[in-house]
Amino acid sequence: MDLREIRKEVHSLPNVQKELKNFKNSWVKPFRKNNNLHLPFLKHLDKSTKKELNQKLLQLQSTFKEIDESQVINDKLQHYSRYLIEMKLSTFNGDEMKSEVLSNQMLNDDFMSIKSTINEVKSFSEKVNDLQQQYEEVSELLHQNLSLDQIIFFMDLPHKKYLKSLLKTSDKQQKIVRHIGRHFVALTKQTQLKKMPSKY
């Protein structure tokens, strides 16, 4: 993947906060008064099933929060794709100083450090996988306690589409950050070679 392709891929990433919000709006909410109005048949579930569902759903609240905050990864990837293009141009034009400043920011800046972003990408993947696991457990529990018509109605809602989008975003982020890392190492080496005094 070259730098233009990286930039294109980064800009095509869906907004994580919007996808998560859409997922939550069409999925099951923790049981409280006037919740799940989009799924009126859930109020007829027995107490023990509601309690079990509630426990699973409440466990996910911190996962939701972390997924929501992960939109920042997409923002950082956009910055990196721009930095790499600037680094390439700077190295090509012999402006090693500018290239070094950008390289230093990607290595040592508290917020923009590529190392911390790699960890954030990994953490996002883990959280989305946790969500998928809980999603399957909740769906299984509902399948056991709802009628066929109710299950069909529930499964026709777009929550699965939004979950798949989050999983796909995580896969894309991992792929993009690997390519950004490779280009970053190559460009940093190129800048260092240009800085070395000629033997002749």
C-alpha angles and dihedrals in degrees: 000000000000125000095267091052091048090052092048092048092048092051091049093058110115120239106267094207093053093046091049092047090051090048093051092046093057098037134071117293125206109277112265134133112299093005122130094027086153088060103043094167091067091076088069093061115113120260097254092051091048090050092050092047091048092053091052093046095047091050087060096058094089090045090053091050092051093046090050091052091050092080083089088072091064089050092051092048089055090053092048093051088053093045092052092051089049091047091051092049092045092050091046091050092046094248095137091161093065091044090052092050091053092044091050091051092052091049106037111018111114093226103027099041108135090215092060090045091054088054090048091051089051092048092049090053091052092049094049090049089050088052091050091051093050090044090057092046093050091046090050091051091050092048089057094050107035133073120253092255091052093048091050090049091049094046091049091064114099098246093108091053091055093046090052089049091054091048091049091048089054091051091048093049091053092049093046095047090052091053092045089052092051093049091045092054092046094049093046090053090048092053092049092050091051090051094054112101115249116253091217 
